[in-house]
Amino acid sequence: MANIISDETIEYVGILAKLELSDAEKEKAKQDLGNMLDYIDKLNELDTAGVEPMSHVFPVNNVFREDVVTNGDEYEKILANAPDKKDRAFKVPKTVE
């Protein structure tokens, strides 16, 4: 493990994360963070020359659909239990003067 994490770093990360860690948890966190940094070092060894940066692994397509009204003629059924209604709408008390 080339990346040695100090006790102060673990304390600081614990404070930032608002965690109270026991001594055993701190040791495990040091080991886990060290392993993560070692893996990042291994990834940094890869030759990425000529690889175009990307923001997503999969292509991002527009997922919106057309807004089609499917029950627009059921206003009587929709307003059946309304406490107060006017024409084809709910009637509510005025909230702004």
Number of C-alpha atoms within 10 A of each C-alpha: 9 9 14 13 16 11 13 9 11 18 15 12 13 15 12 9 9 9 10 11 14 9 9 9 12 16 15 12 18 19 16 13 16 18 16 13 17 16 12 11 13 10 11 10 8 8 8 10 6 6 7 6 7 8 7 7 6 7 7 8 6 5 5 6 6 5 6 7 7 7 8 8 9 9 12 10 9 14 15 10 9 12 9 12 13 9 7 10 13 12 12 11 6 6 5 4 3
